[in-house]
């Protein structure tokens, strides 16, 4: 599976739609280990674009600080799970914590 985390400056971007890049993590679900990591530059912001774009990259799960309800619906349509309210700023630690069941999530920091 591939997990995606929006990043700016190498750290979790709180505003999902305006991140610089996505950190993509290849994950072995059975062992709950990260087996690979890469970064892809985010396309220019266009409402509704990112869910389909991430689907073309094989993403199965998105971890984000905040995300609007329309984006969440579009991810669901693309069969991509979304976890919002992430506060861990290090994207790799966020994925590892999620896999271990120790990731704490706060409120959705996006209000649209």
N, C-alpha and C positions, 0 to 999 in steps of 0.2 A: 504494500500500500504506500501511497505517497501522501505525506502531510505537508500543508503549506502554511507559512506564517508570514504575514505582511511585515516588512522591515523598512526602516529608515535609519541610515547611519549604523546599520548592523544590529539595531535593537528593534524590539516590537514596536510597530507603528500603531498608535492608538486610533488613528483615523484610517480605517481599512482602505477606502477608495482612493486615498491620496498617498499611498506608500511609494517608496522609490523602487523597491524590489520585493520579490517573494523568496524566502528561504524554503527550498523544497527538500524534504527529508524522505529518503527511502526507508521504510520500516518493515522489519520482519515481525508480523503480528504474533506469530507463535512464540518467539523468544523475547518479544517486546524490546527489541534492540534497533537502534538506528544503524543502517548498513551503508548509507551514502547521504551526501549533502551537496546541494548546488544552489546557486542563486540565479534567478532570472529577472531581468529588468521589467518592471511593470509597464504595460502600455499606457499611453496618455489616458487620463481619466475620462470615461464616458459612462454615464449611468447605465447599468445593466450589462456591461461588457465583461467584467471580470469572472463571473461564474462560468460562462461558456469557455472563456479563454483558459481558465485553470483546468476545466474539464479536459481540454485538448492536451494538457500536460499530464494527464492521468491522475490528478489529485482526487483523493477520496475523503480527506478530512481537512478542514480549515480551522486553525486556532487564531482568534482575533480578540482585540480589546473591545472594539465596538463595531457594530454593523447595522445599517438600516433594515427595516422589515422587508422592503422590496428585494434587497440583495439576498436576505435569508431565504425568501421564497424562491428566488431564481436558483440558489444553490440546491435547494430541495428538489426542484425540477430537474437539475443536472445530477441528482443522486450523490451529492457531496454533503457530508455531515458538517455541521458548524458548531463550534464551541466558542461562545462569546464571554466577555468579561474577564479575559486573561489579564493578569497583572504582572506576570513574570516577564521581565524585559529581555532576557536572553532567550532567543528563539529555540536553541537546542535544548536548554534546560526546560523550557515549556513543554516541548514534545516528550522529553524523557519523563517529566513529572506526570504528564497525561497518561503515558503508557504504564507508569507505575501506580496510577490511581491516586496520586498525591497532589495533583494540580489544583490550586485554589482559584476560583473564579469570583469576581465581583460583579457589580452591575454592568449592564451594557453601557458603554460610554458614548454611544451614538444615539441621538434623539430624533432621527428622521428615518 
